[in-house]
Amino acid sequence: MKRLAGILSAVFVTALVFTGCGGGGGGGSSTPADTTPPDILYTIPVADAKYVDINQEIVLIFSEAMDSSTINTTNYYMSGGAFGAVSYNPTTHIATLTPSSSMSWATTYTVTITADVADSAGNTLSGGYSWSFRSEPDTYAPIVSSVNPANGATGISTNITSITATFNESLAGSTITNSTFTVSGLTGTVSYNNSTYTATFTPSSQLLYGQAYTAALSTAVTDTAGNPLASTYQWTFTSEVDVTPPTVTLVNPISGAAGVARGATITAVFSEDMTASTINTTTFTVSGIAGSVSYDAPSNKATFTPSGLMPYNTMLKATITTGAQDLYGNAIASAYV
């Protein structure tokens, strides 16, 4: 920056020397009219420059004071037409074009100043002027700018439909796959939206309650220039805790049933997965009948099998106590009879 300031200062002083020197004539003579077209002393970037910063302002230094109304986006622009804001400093004779956004990587740009630009005397720039330069190539690793759920988040819904990571730049979509974007303990589908730079993992099943999950993006993920993530990116979150008591949703025989076969089994289906060890002859009983109890996890069904034939024409009472618990320790709210 000091070197640039020195160059600008030297150029400006030179311009003043040349424009300030007049003849030593007598006092009676009139100053001749200015008919000399303005010239361009220096540009930044210089013509044919390489590796120009993608956020570089474009600077052009004139040899004399200019008519600022002629220095505008119509007469001073980059390839593709008007490209950002144009300003002019009458003291330094510097016209600056400030890009409205970063330039593309490794791209050749052409800057044009047209012949309609004029000095303060109305003399136009002879033939106009244009020059080209090339922006720097992208050698920077992409960065994860945000994730959802956030790192360390707790109480995440078990019904979450998407886990996302947003980057600071466009990625090579083909590198966002099920092998480069994973979540521990889950399977799912992976997609990428280039408009938002967002990679999405969609779980194929509900999360478990109270479970810690780790999402990871591997270094096989690259941007469009082929630059990989600097290192594997990981973040963790924990799903919500289940505090909902299980319920009995179906029984057989139904309450009040008559004519039940003496050798029938008695079953109860729960609303969710239960802890099998809590489904036993203490928590599932039939009045006056001995028997065994089993639990089938896939169907959430508890079965009481009498040790012998049930008595004739007798009203029996089946009971499931509050000792029956789901996988997260929640007991049924009250005994089911």
C-alpha positions in Angstrom: 0.0 0.0 0.0 2.9 2.4 0.8 4.4 1.6 -2.6 1.1 2.4 -4.3 0.8 5.7 -2.4 4.3 6.6 -3.5 3.5 5.9 -7.2 0.3 7.9 -7.1 2.1 10.8 -5.3 4.9 10.8 -7.9 2.5 10.7 -10.8 0.5 13.5 -9.3 3.5 15.7 -8.8 4.7 15.1 -12.3 1.3 16.0 -13.6 1.4 19.3 -11.7 4.9 20.1 -13.0 3.8 19.6 -16.6 0.5 21.3 -16.3 1.8 24.1 -14.1 4.7 25.2 -16.3 3.9 28.2 -18.5 5.9 30.6 -20.4 7.7 33.5 -18.8 6.1 36.1 -21.1 5.1 39.6 -20.4 2.2 40.6 -18.4 0.1 41.8 -21.3 -0.3 38.5 -23.2 -3.5 36.4 -22.8 -3.4 32.7 -21.8 -3.9 30.5 -24.9 -6.9 28.2 -25.0 -6.4 24.6 -23.9 -6.7 22.4 -27.0 -4.6 19.5 -25.8 -6.5 16.2 -25.2 -6.1 14.6 -21.8 -3.8 11.6 -21.5 -3.7 8.6 -19.2 -0.6 8.4 -17.0 -1.1 5.2 -15.1 -3.6 2.4 -14.4 -4.1 0.0 -11.6 -4.0 -2.9 -12.4 -1.5 -2.3 -15.2 -2.1 -3.6 -18.6 -1.7 -7.4 -18.9 -1.4 -7.8 -15.1 -1.8 -11.4 -13.8 -3.1 -12.7 -10.4 -5.1 -9.5 -9.7 -7.0 -9.6 -6.4 -10.7 -10.4 -7.1 -11.7 -7.4 -4.9 -9.3 -4.9 -6.6 -10.6 -1.4 -7.3 -9.8 -0.2 -10.8 -7.8 3.1 -10.8 -7.0 5.4 -13.7 -4.8 8.5 -13.4 -5.3 11.4 -15.9 -2.7 13.9 -16.9 -4.9 16.9 -16.0 -8.1 18.0 -14.4 -11.1 16.3 -16.0 -14.8 17.2 -16.4 -16.2 15.0 -13.6 -19.6 14.8 -15.3 -18.0 12.8 -18.2 -16.5 10.2 -15.8 -19.4 7.8 -15.3 -20.4 4.2 -15.8 -21.3 4.9 -19.4 -17.8 6.1 -20.2 -15.8 4.0 -17.7 -16.6 0.3 -17.4 -15.3 -3.2 -17.3 -16.1 -6.0 -19.7 -19.8 -6.8 -19.5 -20.9 -3.2 -19.3 -21.2 -1.0 -16.2 -19.6 -2.8 -13.3 -20.1 -1.0 -10.0 -19.7 2.6 -9.0 -17.4 5.2 -10.6 -15.9 8.2 -8.8 -13.5 11.0 -9.6 -11.1 13.0 -7.4 -10.4 16.4 -9.0 -7.4 17.0 -6.8 -5.5 13.9 -7.8 -7.1 13.5 -11.2 -7.9 9.8 -10.3 -10.9 8.0 -11.6 -11.9 4.9 -9.6 -14.2 2.1 -10.6 -15.3 0.0 -7.6 -16.7 -3.4 -8.5 -20.2 -4.1 -7.1 -19.1 -7.7 -6.3 -16.0 -9.8 -6.3 -14.6 -10.6 -9.7 -14.6 -14.2 -10.9 -11.5 -16.3 -10.4 -8.9 -16.7 -13.2 -10.9 -14.5 -15.6 -9.6 -11.9 -18.1 -11.3 -8.5 -17.8 -11.1 -5.5 -20.1 -11.5 -2.0 -18.8 -12.6 0.7 -21.2 -12.6 4.5 -20.9 -14.3 6.0 -24.0 -13.5 9.0 -26.1 -16.4 10.8 -24.6 -14.4 11.5 -21.5 -13.3 15.2 -21.5 -10.9 17.5 -19.6 -12.1 20.6 -17.9 -11.7 22.5 -21.1 -13.8 20.1 -23.1 -11.1 18.3 -24.9 -11.9 14.6 -25.2 -9.7 11.6 -24.8 -8.3 10.9 -28.2 -9.5 7.5 -29.4 -10.5 6.3 -25.9 -8.4 3.7 -24.1 -8.8 0.1 -23.0 -6.6 -2.4 -21.2 -6.9 -6.0 -19.9 -5.8 -7.9 -16.9 -6.4 -11.4 -15.4 -7.8 -12.1 -11.9 -6.1 -14.5 -9.5 -6.9 -18.2 -9.7 -8.9 -19.7 -6.8 -6.5 -21.5 -4.5 -8.5 -21.1 -1.3 -10.2 -24.0 0.5 -14.0 -23.8 0.9 -15.2 -23.0 4.4 -18.3 -24.2 6.2 -20.0 -21.0 7.3 -23.0 -22.4 9.1 -24.7 -25.7 10.1 -28.1 -26.8 11.2 -28.6 -28.1 13.8 -25.9 -26.0 15.4 -22.9 -27.6 16.9 -23.7 -28.7 20.5 -27.4 -28.2 20.0 -29.7 -30.3 22.3 -33.4 -31.2 22.3 -33.5 -31.7 18.5 -36.7 -33.2 17.3 -36.6 -36.8 16.5 -38.7 -36.0 13.4 -36.1 -33.6 11.9 -36.2 -33.7 8.1 -32.9 -32.2 7.2 -29.4 -31.7 8.5 -27.6 -28.9 6.6 -24.2 -27.3 6.0 -23.8 -24.0 4.2 -20.5 -23.0 2.6 -18.9 -19.7 1.7 -18.7 -20.5 -2.0 -19.9 -22.7 -4.8 -19.0 -26.4 -4.5 -18.5 -29.1 -7.1 -21.9 -30.7 -6.6 -20.7 -34.2 -7.6 -18.4 -34.2 -4.5 -21.4 -33.9 -2.1 -22.5 -37.6 -1.7 -23.5 -40.1 1.0 -19.8 -41.0 1.4 -18.6 -37.4 1.9 -21.6 -36.1 4.0 -22.5 -38.6 6.8 -24.3 -38.6 10.1 -23.4 -41.3 12.7 -26.1 -43.9 13.2 -28.3 -42.6 10.4 -28.8 -43.4 6.7 -30.3 -40.9 4.3 -30.1 -39.0 1.1 -27.7 -36.2 0.3 -28.4 -33.2 -2.0 -26.7 -29.9 -2.9 -28.2 -26.5 -3.7 -25.7 -24.4 -5.7 -27.9 -21.2 -5.3 -27.5 -21.2 -1.6 -24.2 -23.3 -1.3 -26.1 -25.6 1.0 -25.6 -29.4 1.4 -28.5 -31.3 2.9 -28.7 -34.7 4.6 -32.2 -36.0 4.8 -32.6 -38.9 7.3 -34.4 -41.9 6.0 -35.8 -42.7 9.5 -36.7 -41.0 12.7 -33.9 -40.1 15.2 -33.7 -42.0 18.4 -34.6 -40.2 21.6 -31.7 -38.7 23.7 -29.1 -39.8 21.1 -25.9 -37.9 20.3 -25.2 -37.6 16.6 -22.1 -36.5 14.7 -22.3 -35.1 11.3 -19.2 -35.0 9.1 -18.0 -33.6 5.8 -14.9 -35.2 4.4 -12.0 -33.6 2.6 -13.3 -35.2 -0.6 -15.7 -32.2 -0.7 -14.3 -29.6 -3.1 -15.2 -26.2 -4.6 -15.6 -25.7 -8.3 -11.9 -25.0 -8.7 -11.0 -28.3 -7.1 -9.9 -27.0 -3.8 -10.8 -29.5 -1.0 -11.9 -28.7 2.6 -8.8 -28.1 4.6 -9.8 -30.8 7.0 -12.7 -33.0 7.9 -15.5 -30.8 9.3 -17.5 -32.3 12.2 -20.3 -31.1 14.5 -22.5 -32.8 17.0 -26.1 -32.4 18.3 -28.4 -34.4 20.6 -32.0 -35.4 20.0 -34.8 -34.6 22.4 -35.5 -36.8 25.4 -38.7 -39.0 25.3 -40.9 -38.0 28.3 -44.2 -39.3 26.8 -45.7 -42.3 28.8 -46.5 -45.4 26.7 -50.1 -46.4 26.4 -51.9 -49.7 25.7 -53.5 -49.3 22.3 -55.1 -52.8 21.8 -56.0 -55.8 23.9 -57.3 -59.3 23.1 -59.8 -60.4 24.3 -61.4 -57.0 24.5 -62.7 -55.7 27.8 -66.0 -57.4 28.7 -65.7 -60.1 26.1 -67.7 -63.3 26.7 -67.3 -66.9 25.4 -63.5 -66.6 25.3 -61.8 -70.0 24.6 -60.4 -71.5 27.8 -57.0 -72.1 26.2 -56.7 -68.5 24.7 -53.8 -66.3 25.3 -54.2 -62.7 26.5 -52.4 -60.0 24.6 -51.8 -56.2 24.9 -50.2 -54.0 22.3 -48.3 -50.8 23.3 -48.0 -47.5 21.5 -44.2 -47.7 21.3 -41.2 -49.9 22.0 -41.0 -51.2 25.5 -38.2 -52.4 27.7 -38.7 -56.1 27.5 -37.5 -56.8 31.0 -40.3 -54.7 32.5 -42.9 -56.9 30.7 -43.2 -59.9 33.1 -45.5 -61.9 35.4 -45.3 -59.1 37.9 -46.4 -56.3 35.6 -48.8 -58.3 33.4 -51.2 -60.5 35.5 -54.5 -62.3 35.1 -56.6 -62.7 38.2 -56.5 -66.2 39.6 -54.5 -67.6 36.7 -50.9 -68.6 36.6 -49.0 -68.3 33.4 -45.9 -67.0 31.5 -45.4 -63.6 29.9 -43.5 -62.8 26.7 -42.8 -59.6 24.7 -42.4 -59.2 20.9 -40.4 -56.1 20.1 -41.3 -55.8 16.4 -45.0 -55.6 17.2 -44.8 -54.1 20.7 -47.0 -56.9 21.9 -47.1 -58.5 25.3 -48.6 -62.0 25.6 -49.8 -63.7 28.8 -50.0 -67.5 28.2 -52.0 -69.4 30.9 -50.3 -72.4 32.5 -53.5 -74.4 32.0 -57.1 -74.0 30.8 -59.0 -71.0 32.2 -62.1 -71.9 34.3 -65.5 -72.1 32.7 -67.9 -69.1 32.7 -65.6 -66.9 34.9 -65.0 -63.2 34.6 -61.2 -62.7 34.7 -59.3 -59.4 35.1 -56.1 -58.8 33.2 -53.9 -56.0 34.5 -50.7 -54.2 33.3 -49.1 -52.2 36.1 -47.1 -49.0 36.0 -44.0 -51.1 36.2 -44.2 -51.5 32.5 -41.8 -49.0 30.9 -40.8 -47.8 27.4 -37.1 -47.8 26.2 -36.5 -44.4 27.9 -37.8 -45.4 31.3 -41.3 -43.8 31.0 -43.9 -45.9 32.7 -47.5 -46.1 31.7 -49.4 -43.3 33.4 -51.7 -45.6 35.4 -52.4 -49.4 35.7 -54.3 -50.7 32.7 -57.1 -53.0 33.6 
